[in-house]
Amino acid sequence: MDALVLTKEDQDGRLIISKKRARFEKAWRRIEAAAESGEPVEGTVIEVVKGGLIIDLGVRGFLPASLVDIRRVPNLDEYMGTQIECKVIELNRSRNNVVLSRRAVLEEERRRSASRSSIGSSRGSSSRARFRTSSTSERSSTSTASTA
């Protein structure tokens, strides 16, 4: 069990600890580390608000509607209760403010899969490209057409 010591001794000499505050501090450390490293964090969508989604990461994070997906999502209610992976794009501990982006995670996955498929296709194929050479009369007609 994790607990945070709030006070070493109260009036009766007892130790005051908080399990809730320990979870909160642990979540902030995890979020701060993810923000520094650029790694995504995972949380549960707990609320749909006017401008986006509220994600439970141990602390409340805000995911703007414009950053939920690559394209604008018309109905955010379908995300309610789902686990979602996001990158931390803004962090202010003194204001308890965490702004997230799922779009950043999706774009990165898209780039990785595109680079993997281009690497795979260049290794596995040995196709030759054929180029048609044009005659002199065709070249002169296209060059005059382009200058007109």
C-alpha positions as CSV (number, residue, x, y, z in Angstrom):
1,M,0.0,0.0,0.0
2,D,1.3,3.4,-0.9
3,A,0.7,6.3,1.5
4,L,2.0,9.8,1.8
5,V,3.0,11.2,5.2
6,L,1.1,14.5,5.7
7,T,2.1,15.2,9.3
8,K,4.7,13.5,11.4
9,E,2.7,14.0,14.6
10,D,-0.7,15.4,15.4
11,Q,-1.7,16.5,19.0
12,D,-1.9,12.9,20.2
13,G,1.4,11.9,18.6
14,R,-0.1,10.0,15.7
15,L,1.3,9.9,12.2
16,I,-1.1,11.4,9.6
17,I,-0.9,9.7,6.2
18,S,-3.0,9.8,3.0
19,K,-3.5,7.0,0.6
20,K,-5.5,9.3,-1.8
21,R,-2.7,11.9,-1.9
22,A,-0.1,9.2,-2.5
23,R,-2.1,8.0,-5.6
24,F,-2.3,11.6,-6.8
25,E,1.4,12.2,-6.4
26,K,2.3,9.0,-8.1
27,A,0.0,9.8,-11.0
28,W,1.6,13.3,-11.4
29,R,5.1,11.8,-11.5
30,R,4.0,9.3,-14.2
31,I,2.4,12.1,-16.3
32,E,5.4,14.4,-15.9
33,A,7.8,11.6,-16.9
34,A,5.6,10.8,-20.0
35,A,5.5,14.5,-20.9
36,E,9.3,14.7,-20.8
37,S,9.9,11.5,-22.7
38,G,7.2,12.0,-25.2
39,E,5.7,8.6,-24.4
40,P,1.9,8.2,-24.4
41,V,-0.2,7.8,-21.3
42,E,-3.3,5.7,-21.0
43,G,-6.5,6.6,-19.2
44,T,-10.3,6.1,-19.2
45,V,-12.8,8.6,-20.6
46,I,-14.9,9.6,-17.7
47,E,-16.8,12.6,-19.0
48,V,-17.9,14.3,-22.2
49,V,-17.8,18.1,-22.0
50,K,-18.6,20.8,-24.4
51,G,-15.0,21.2,-25.8
52,G,-13.8,17.6,-25.6
53,L,-13.3,14.7,-23.2
54,I,-12.2,14.3,-19.6
55,I,-9.7,11.4,-19.1
56,D,-8.9,9.8,-15.8
57,L,-5.1,9.4,-15.5
58,G,-5.1,9.4,-11.7
59,V,-5.6,13.1,-12.2
60,R,-8.1,14.6,-14.6
61,G,-6.8,15.3,-18.1
62,F,-8.5,17.3,-20.8
63,L,-8.6,16.0,-24.4
64,P,-9.9,18.7,-26.8
65,A,-12.4,17.5,-29.3
66,S,-10.1,18.7,-32.2
67,L,-7.4,16.3,-30.9
68,V,-9.5,13.2,-30.3
69,D,-8.9,11.8,-33.8
70,I,-7.2,12.7,-37.1
71,R,-10.5,14.1,-38.4
72,R,-13.2,15.8,-36.4
73,V,-15.4,13.4,-34.4
74,P,-19.1,14.3,-34.6
75,N,-20.2,12.3,-31.6
76,L,-17.8,12.2,-28.6
77,D,-20.3,10.1,-26.5
78,E,-19.1,6.9,-28.3
79,Y,-15.7,7.3,-26.4
80,M,-17.4,7.3,-22.9
81,G,-15.9,4.6,-20.7
82,T,-13.2,3.6,-23.2
83,Q,-9.5,3.2,-22.5
84,I,-7.6,5.8,-24.6
85,E,-3.9,6.4,-25.3
86,C,-2.8,10.0,-25.6
87,K,0.3,12.2,-25.5
88,V,0.7,15.0,-22.9
89,I,1.0,18.3,-24.8
90,E,0.5,20.7,-22.0
91,L,1.2,20.3,-18.3
92,N,0.8,22.8,-15.4
93,R,0.9,21.2,-12.0
94,S,0.2,24.3,-10.0
95,R,-3.1,24.7,-11.8
96,N,-3.8,20.9,-12.0
97,N,-3.9,21.2,-15.7
98,V,-3.2,18.3,-18.1
99,V,-4.0,18.7,-21.9
100,L,-3.8,15.6,-24.0
101,S,-3.7,14.7,-27.7
102,R,-4.8,11.4,-29.1
103,R,-4.2,12.7,-32.6
104,A,-0.5,12.9,-32.0
105,V,-0.5,9.1,-31.1
106,L,-2.5,8.2,-34.2
107,E,-0.3,10.3,-36.5
108,E,2.8,8.7,-35.1
109,E,1.3,5.2,-35.6
110,R,0.4,6.1,-39.2
111,R,4.0,7.3,-39.9
112,R,5.4,4.2,-38.4
113,S,3.2,1.9,-40.4
114,A,3.8,3.9,-43.6
115,S,7.6,3.6,-43.1
116,R,7.3,-0.1,-42.4
117,S,5.3,-0.8,-45.5
118,S,7.6,1.2,-47.7
119,I,10.6,-0.7,-46.3
120,G,8.8,-4.0,-46.8
121,S,7.8,-3.2,-50.3
122,S,11.3,-2.0,-51.3
123,R,12.9,-5.2,-50.0
124,G,10.4,-7.7,-51.3
125,S,10.0,-6.5,-54.8
126,S,12.5,-6.5,-57.7
127,S,10.3,-4.8,-60.3
128,R,11.8,-2.7,-63.0
129,A,10.4,0.6,-64.1
130,R,10.0,1.2,-67.8
131,F,10.2,4.6,-69.3
132,R,9.0,5.4,-72.7
133,T,11.2,7.8,-74.6
134,S,9.4,10.3,-76.8
135,S,10.5,11.1,-80.3
136,T,11.8,14.5,-81.2
137,S,8.6,15.7,-82.8
138,E,6.6,14.7,-79.6
139,R,9.1,16.6,-77.4
140,S,8.9,19.8,-79.5
141,S,5.1,19.7,-79.5
142,T,5.0,19.3,-75.6
143,S,7.5,22.1,-75.1
144,T,5.6,24.5,-77.3
145,A,2.3,23.6,-75.5
146,S,3.9,24.3,-72.2
147,T,5.1,27.7,-73.2
148,A,1.8,28.8,-74.6
